[in-house]
Amino acid sequence: MLLKVGELAKRSGLTVRTLHHYDEIGLLTPSARADNGYRLYDRRDVARLHQIVALRRFGLSLAEIGAYFAQPNAPLASIVERQIAMLDEQIDQAARLREHLVRLRGTLLEGQEPELADWLSTLELMTMYDKYFSKDELARLPMYYDSQAMETQWSELIDEARALMEGGTPPEDEKPRALSVRWMTMLARDTNGDPRLLAKLNRMHDSEPSMQAHIGISPALRDYVLRAFAETKMLVYEKYLSPDEIRFMRANYGKRAMEWPQLMADVRDAIEAGLTPDSPEGAALARRWFELFRSYAGDDPNTQRKFREALQNEPELQVGTLADETLLTFVRQAMQRIAPSR
């Protein structure tokens, strides 16, 4: 399989101009060219690009990388070995990359050549997270820096969820509900309980089809789990609501669910910025919160009171939501300030 320069740029997260530059300085010369002159890259070319990107991330200049490749008797396996040794000295955020490099090294030392897809997968992971997260955020994102310990857990859970969905089990059934609680609890753990990291992770998932394919969570599967998770909450609320109120809640509860992580992220930012609930920013956040709340609770103050009563009496309603007491206290106080305007 041969890749055109545009295809390789898209898959690797680099620009066409960068690949052209690597060719011009002799660092990465494509193995073939089409009749029309287009550069064509094969598996060995992508493997070399993998090394270039990795060594650039470790601070080496292009000239230093060229000199490294010019060393005699430097087999590919030793380069991967050096990458692993260097990665071990980096901060925790490099652990996810290390896991993939270990796999590649094992393949090489067995006398086999990794497939093109293996190199591309590693290249994608090396660049994808950098698009959405700062270095500080990656250092606080367990899903990234502790991926080796978590991958098996998520793989099993994803397979279980997919089997339920493809087997036609309604998300309202007991098994999907129980699975969704495990799912959301793990997600809270693996995003360090930080809604800001979850909001960015959601954005990356929505924007990167290659990530969806890599981890096996399609939009349909995510929606299935979210519907099951919403059902766990609605069953609790049903104890407090009338039949008409329940029908309204069921028709609207999940419609704007994906807006909550970003709103909670904005509240968390406000708290860390030292803003107070009675500040203009606090009031604006409270109005956004109330608007989302009323989208499924309705406009009747008595119904809204029932929802608040349930939240006070039912701790399980907060499980897997990333809404801790600090965040909720800020919102409650801000809501009290805007109450007269409602």
Residue pairs with C-beta under 8 A, 6 or more apart in sequence:
1 42
1 43
1 116
2 32
2 40
2 41
2 42
3 11
3 40
3 41
3 42
3 46
3 116
4 34
4 38
4 39
4 40
4 41
5 16
5 19
5 20
5 30
5 38
5 39
5 41
6 16
8 14
8 19
8 41
8 46
8 49
9 15
9 16
9 18
9 19
11 120
11 123
11 124
11 210
12 46
12 49
12 53
12 120
12 123
12 124
12 127
13 123
13 124
13 126
13 127
13 128
13 131
14 49
14 53
14 127
19 28
19 39
19 49
22 28
22 49
22 52
22 62
23 29
23 30
23 39
25 62
25 66
26 66
27 52
27 62
27 65
27 66
27 69
28 45
28 48
28 49
28 52
30 39
30 40
30 41
30 45
31 40
31 41
31 42
31 44
31 45
32 40
32 42
33 39
33 40
34 40
41 49
42 116
43 113
43 114
43 115
43 116
43 119
46 116
46 119
46 120
46 123
47 76
47 113
47 114
47 119
48 69
49 119
49 123
50 119
50 122
50 123
51 65
51 69
51 76
51 79
51 83
52 65
53 123
53 126
53 127
54 83
54 97
54 101
54 126
55 64
55 65
55 68
55 83
56 62
56 65
57 126
58 83
58 86
58 90
60 68
68 74
75 108
76 108
77 105
77 108
77 109
80 101
80 104
80 105
80 108
81 105
83 101
84 98
84 101
84 102
84 105
87 94
87 95
87 97
87 98
87 101
88 98
91 135
91 139
92 139
92 145
92 146
93 135
93 138
93 139
93 141
93 144
93 145
94 145
95 144
95 145
95 146
95 147
95 148
96 125
96 129
96 144
96 145
96 147
96 148
97 122
97 125
97 126
98 148
99 147
99 148
99 151
100 121
100 122
100 125
101 122
103 118
104 114
104 118
104 119
104 122
107 113
107 114
107 118
108 114
121 214
124 210
124 211
124 214
125 214
128 204
128 208
128 210
128 211
129 138
129 144
129 204
131 204
132 200
132 201
132 203
132 204
133 141
133 144
133 197
133 200
137 196
137 197
137 200
138 144
138 145
139 145
140 192
140 194
140 197
141 190
141 191
141 192
141 197
141 201
142 150
142 189
142 190
142 191
142 192
143 150
143 190
143 191
143 201
146 190
150 186
150 190
153 186
154 186
154 215
155 216
157 179
157 182
157 183
157 186
158 215
158 216
158 217
158 221
159 216
160 179
161 176
161 179
161 183
161 221
161 224
161 225
162 216
162 221
164 175
164 176
164 179
164 224
165 171
165 176
165 220
165 221
165 224
169 175
169 176
170 176
171 177
171 180
171 224
171 225
171 227
171 228
171 231
172 227
172 228
172 231
176 224
176 225
176 228
176 231
177 228
177 229
177 231
177 232
177 235
179 225
179 228
180 225
180 226
180 228
180 229
180 231
180 232
181 229
181 232
181 319
181 320
183 225
183 229
183 320
184 225
184 229
184 319
184 320
184 321
185 319
185 320
187 198
187 320
188 198
188 320
188 321
188 322
191 197
191 198
191 201
191 322
193 322
193 324
194 265
194 268
194 322
195 261
195 262
195 264
195 265
195 267
195 268
195 322
195 323
195 327
196 265
196 268
196 269
198 261
198 265
198 322
199 261
199 262
199 264
199 265
202 258
202 261
204 211
205 211
205 212
205 217
205 222
206 219
212 218
212 219
226 254
226 257
226 258
227 254
229 320
230 253
230 254
230 257
232 316
233 253
233 317
234 246
234 249
234 250
234 253
236 310
236 314
236 316
236 317
237 246
237 249
237 307
237 310
237 317
238 246
239 310
240 306
240 307
240 309
240 310
241 249
241 303
241 306
245 298
245 300
245 303
245 306
248 296
248 298
249 296
249 297
252 295
252 296
253 296
255 295
255 296
256 292
256 295
256 296
259 292
260 292
260 321
261 322
263 285
263 288
263 289
263 292
264 322
264 323
264 327
266 285
266 288
267 285
267 289
267 327
267 330
267 331
268 327
270 279
270 281
270 282
270 285
270 330
271 326
271 327
271 330
275 281
275 282
276 282
277 286
277 330
277 331
277 333
277 334
277 336
277 337
278 333
278 334
278 337
282 330
282 333
282 334
282 337
283 334
283 337
283 338
285 331
285 334
286 331
286 334
286 335
286 337
286 338
287 338
289 331
289 334
289 335
290 335
290 338
290 342
293 304
293 307
294 304
297 303
297 304
297 307
298 304
310 317
311 317
311 318
